């Protein structure tokens, strides 16, 4: 779709109307949809916002309890539930077996890339009511908000399978209605709405300045995938920043919305480049693997300072060396959260033969802790 992007000269007006939230203070996030163990998420303070499914297996039977959700929120983390608003999923508890042979009028064809996922005419009242009920359940479990996927369903019905020429405006209306449902019907104006991708809806055919304003006023942030490393590979595509997308995302930032970025990369040179990209664009970064079935180590954007004196950390020919001016215990953790090195009560630690990648180095002494993030090339 990529029509020419014209910078709208009303950014200042959008910024003035922006409803800033505590999301402005979030500098690290994580995204895991499968194999989540709430008890393991609870003590992890390496991120401040966590996106996950509301159910362990996607079904109604596997829904996390309020106690499990509260555990994941330990340390003040915001926990956001994934929800697809543009496709129906046949493993959700709203799915009716009769739909397999006699689909409702709003149910479209199966997504050829995702078995069991079906495009929906999202503007249909029956689908809207399904989503509102879904959101009611999510809110009742204690989640802080929803992470809304398949916003680009508007493009499917407007361009790829043209049946609704105003699908773009109808999607903006739908998300505005979700905002209204949370604010007025459920009485929770603090409920967070984060769309995933489809930032180009603000540049779609029928979207006016007023509709852009309506969209920005309905959401709290945006999540985006594959902005800097787009491509057909599941992981480690070439570095090729999409300047059309970053231009659009500037509009979101100017409207006071945080940009939560995820790239599917694990090569050291790409991780280093990604750090530079997100710092230049002021996005909140996360790098992991596309199945989203684990928590990946956070990117090395900063050092967590404590009262402990700084250690000396360096790498030579694949050997990691950590030197402290005091006796300490040192753990080295890889991107998948595995402890790959450990020393106790020492001033000099060394681990040869570590693979290139991103590592956390945790130094503990006298009840205090210092965490460094280090890339081995």
N, C-alpha and C positions, 0 to 999 in steps of 0.2 A: 504494500500500500504506500508508502513513502512519498507522499506528495511534498512539495517544497515547504519547508518550515519557515514561517515568518515570525520573528520575535514580536510578541504582542506588547505594545507600549503602554500596558496598564499594570505592569508588574508591581509597581509601588502600591496601587490600589489593592491588589490581592494580598500583598504583605501586610497592609494595614488591617485587613479583615481577618487575617489568619488567626486561628485559635491554637495558640501554642500550648503544648502539653509538656509533661515531664519527660516525654520521649526526647526532648532536646538534650537531656543529660545522659542519654544512653550512648555509650561508645563501643559496646561489644554486644553481639547477639549470636544466637545459635539456632539451627534449624534441623530438626530430626523428626521424621514421620513414622519410622519403623523401629522396632526393637527398643522402645523407650522403657527404662526402668525408673519410675518416679523417685525411688529411694536413692538412686545414683545421681539424679539431677539435683536433688535437694542441697547437698553440700558444695556443689560446683558454683563458685562465685567468679569464674572467669568470664561470665557474660551476664548482662543485666536484662535481656529480653530473650525469651525462648519461644519458638514457634513449633508446635507439634499437633498431631491429630488429637481429637477429643476422645478417641477410642484406641485401644491397643491393637485391634484388628480391623477397625473401620466399621464394625457392626454395633448395634445397640447393646448387645450382650457384653461387649468389651469396653464400654465407656468407663473412663477413669472416674473414681469416686471423688466427691468433694475433698475428702481427706488427702487423697493422692495429689489432687491439683494444688491444695494448700501446701503440701510438702514440696512440690516443685517450685513454689513461690518463695521458699526459704531464702532469707537474705535480702528480701525486697525485690526479687526478680518479677518481671511482668511475664505472664504466661498467656500466650495467644493461640487460639485454636484454628487450625487449617479448615477451610470450608470451600468447596467448589460451588460457585453460584451460577456458572454458565454451562455446566454439564451435570447430568444425573449419573450416579454410580450405583451399579446393581448390587453392591455388597453393603449399602447403607440400609438402615432399618426402615427408611421411608419407601424403599423399593417394593412394589407389589408384583407378585409372581405373574399375575394376569397381563402385565405390561409386556412380557416376552412375546406373547402371541397377539395381544390386542393393545397396542400402545395408546396412551392418551394423545389427544390432538397436538399437544405441546412438545411431545417427545420426538426428537430427531434421530438421525442415523448414528450408528456406533462409530466412535473415533477409531480410525484404522491404526493409529499408533498406540492406543491405550485400550486394551480389551476391557469390556465391561463399563466403559464410559460413553455416555450418549449426549450429544448436543441437545439443548433444550431451548424452546422459545421462552426465554427468561422473563418476558414481559407478561406472560399469561398469569392470571390471578391464582390458578391452582399451584403453579410452581412457586410463586411468591409466598403463598401460605405455607408450603413445605419448608421453604428457607426460613421463614419467621419462626416456625415451630422448632426447627433445628437450632436456631439462634437462642430461643428460649431455654432449650436444654443446656446449651453451652454456658449461658450466663448463670443458670441455676447451679452449675457445677463449680462456679467460682473463677472462671477464666476472666482475664482482663480485657479480652477483645477477640476479634476474628481476623484471619489472614485470608482474604478472598481471592480465589484462583479463577481462571478462565474468564477474565474480564473481556478478553478478545473474542468471546462468542459473538459480540456485536458485529465484528468484521466478517465472521462466517455467514451470518444471515443477511448481511448487507452487500457483501462482495463475492464471497466464494460460492455460496448457495443463495443467491439473491431472492429473498422472499419478503424482506421488510426493509424498505429504503431508509427508514428512520431508526434503525436498530441502535445507532450510536447514541441518539438522544434518549432512547428507551433505557439503555444501560445506565446513563447518568441518572435518569429518573429512578431506576431500581435501587441504585446505591444511595441516593438521597432518601428513598423510602425506607431503606434499612437503617439509615441514620435516625430517621423519624421514629421508627419502631423501637430502637434502643433508647432514644431520648424520652419520648412521650409515652409510649405504650408500656415499656419496661421501667421507665423512670431512672435510667442510668446514663446520664450525659457523659460520664467518664469512660464509657465503653469504647474501646479503641477499634477503629476500622482501618485495615491496611490492605489495599489491593495489591496483587502481584502482577507485575508486567503490564502490558497494554497501556503504557504511558502515552502512546500516540492517540489515545481517545481524545485528548485535548486538542488535537490537530485534525480530527476527523471531519468529514464533509459537512455535516449539519451542526457542528458544535460552535456556538456563538460565544462571545465573551461572557455573556450572562450564564451560559451553561458551564463554561470553564469555572466560573466563580462558584456555581452550585456544586460542581464536583469537588473542588478544593475545600469548600466548607463542609463537605460530608465526610471527608477522610482525615486521618491523623498523620499518615506517612505513606510511603510506597515501598514495596519490595521488588527488586529487579534481578533477573538472572542473565548471565552471559553478555554483559555490556562490553567488557573489555577483551574477552576471549570467546567470541562467538564462533560457531562452526558445528559440523555434524558429528564430531567425536564426542563420546561421553565424558572424556576428560582430556585436559591439556591441549585444547585447540590453540592455534597461533594467536599471538597478541595482535589484535586488530580492533582497537576501540571504535565503537559505533558512534560517530559524532552527531548523527541525527538524534539518537537516543539521549546522549548526554546533553544536547541542546534542550530537548524537551524536559529532561529531569532538572535542568536549571530553573525552569518555570515552577516546578514543584518546590524546590528549595526556596525560591523567592516568595513563595506563598507560605513559607514557614513549615514545610513538611520534611521530615527526615527521610533520607534515602537509604534503605537497608539493602546492601548489595551482596550477592553471592556469586562466586565463580567456582567452577568445577576444575580445579587445578591442584597439583601437588609437587610440581617440579620447582626446585629452589629458585631458578632464574625467573620463572613466571610468578612465583610468590613475591619475590622482591619487586618485580615490575608492578604487580597488583597493589602492593603497599604504596608505591609512588602514585599510582592512579587514584586510589581512594583518598590519599592525603591531598592531592591536587584538586579533587572534586568535592571533598568534604562529605563523603559517603561513610556509612557504618559498614565495615567489611566482614565477610565470612568466606572462607574457602574450605571446601569439603568434597565428598564424592557424591555423584548424582543419585544413587539410590537413597540417600539421606537416611541411612540406617545406623548412624553412629554420630557421636559428638567429636568434631575435629578440633585439634589444638588451635587456639586463637592466634591471629596474626601478630607479628612483632611490631606493633605500632608504638609501644611505650614500655617503660620499665616501671614495675610496681615498687615504689620507694618505701622503705621502712627505716628504722633506726640502725639497722645493720650496716656496717661499712661495705662498700661495693667490692665484689670479688673481681679478679682478673679472669676473663673468659676469652679463649682464642682457639682456633682450629688450624691444624697444620697437617696436610696430607691425610685428611679423614680422621685425624685423632683430635678429640675434644679434650681440652685442658681447663680445669677450674681451680684457681688458687685463691684462698681466703686468708686474711690476716688474723684469723681466729679459728678454733676448732669448730667444725660444722658437719652436719649431715647434708649430703647433696644427692638429689634425685634428678635423673634426666628422663623426660617423657616425650615420646614421639607424637606425630600428628594424629594417630589413632588412639592416643591416650594410654599407650603401653609404657611401662617403666623399662627402659633399655639400659639404664646405668644407675648404680647406687653405691654410695660410699658413706660410712658412718664415722663420726668423730675424727675428722682429718682436716688438714690445711691444704692438701694437694690431691686432686682427683684427676684421673686421666682415663679416657675410654677410646681405644683405637677401633678402626674399622666401621665406624658408623656410616650408614648410607646418607647420601645427600637428602636434605629435607629440612623441615621446620621442627624445632625442639623447644620444650619448656625446660628450664633449669631452675630447680627449686632448692634454695639454700635455707637451712634451718639451724638456729643456734640460740640457746638461752630462751626458748619459748617465742622467739621472733622468726619471721620468715621473709625472704626476699625472692621474688620470681623474675627471672630474665627470660626473654624470648630470643632465640638464636637460630640463624639459618646456616646450615653447612652446605657449601656449594659443591 
